[in-house]
């Protein structure tokens, strides 16, 4: 029997990550691929003008834009990110994500051990 550490994802297949999470009107939808003490990997789909308000994390968070554009605030700096761009949000620093239109991202958070 094989042991798997990822979930909610097909193994041994070439996948298109944006297709694994669907837009829903007026919502932010997520699909967790891994969640443990060391790491969290989650796909997100934001409907137009949806957001995740300012918060902080105990781990370093990395956002990779899969589709669309968003404004991402890290501390007192604001960044506009489009498909293919990545930003790292350091642990303990407040950050927020606001979709400009329909927007998909991959969030990876690495926690201290």
Residue pairs with C-beta under 8 A, 6 or more apart in sequence:
4 11
5 34
5 36
6 33
6 34
6 41
7 32
7 33
7 34
8 20
8 31
8 32
8 33
9 15
9 20
9 33
17 43
17 66
17 104
17 106
18 66
18 67
18 104
20 31
20 43
21 29
21 30
21 31
21 43
21 44
21 45
21 104
22 29
22 45
23 29
23 45
23 46
23 47
23 102
24 45
24 47
25 47
26 47
26 50
27 47
27 50
28 44
28 45
28 46
28 47
28 50
28 51
28 52
29 44
29 45
30 42
30 43
30 44
30 45
31 42
31 43
31 44
32 40
32 41
32 42
33 41
33 42
33 43
34 40
34 41
35 41
35 42
37 111
37 113
38 110
38 111
38 113
39 108
39 109
39 110
39 111
40 59
40 107
40 108
40 109
40 111
41 106
41 107
41 108
41 109
42 106
42 107
43 66
43 104
43 105
43 106
43 107
44 104
44 105
44 106
44 107
45 102
45 103
45 104
46 68
46 70
46 97
46 99
46 102
46 103
46 104
46 105
47 99
47 102
48 99
48 100
48 101
48 102
49 98
49 99
50 98
50 99
51 96
51 97
51 98
51 99
52 96
52 97
53 96
54 73
54 94
54 95
54 96
55 94
55 95
55 96
56 91
56 92
56 93
56 94
56 95
57 89
57 91
57 92
57 95
57 109
58 91
58 92
58 111
58 112
59 91
59 109
59 110
59 111
59 112
60 88
60 89
60 90
60 91
60 109
60 110
61 88
61 89
61 91
61 95
61 107
61 108
61 109
62 86
62 87
62 88
62 89
62 107
62 108
62 109
62 110
63 72
63 81
63 86
63 87
63 89
63 97
63 105
63 106
63 107
64 85
64 86
64 105
64 106
64 108
65 81
65 82
65 83
65 84
65 85
65 86
65 103
65 104
65 105
66 83
66 104
66 105
66 106
67 83
67 102
67 103
67 104
68 82
68 83
68 99
68 100
68 101
68 102
68 103
68 104
69 80
69 81
69 82
69 83
69 99
69 100
69 101
69 103
70 80
70 81
70 97
70 98
70 99
70 100
70 103
70 105
71 78
71 79
71 80
71 81
71 97
71 98
71 100
72 78
72 79
72 80
72 81
72 87
72 89
72 95
72 96
72 97
72 98
73 79
73 94
73 95
73 96
73 98
74 87
74 89
74 90
74 93
74 94
74 95
75 93
75 94
75 95
79 87
80 100
81 87
89 95
91 112
97 105
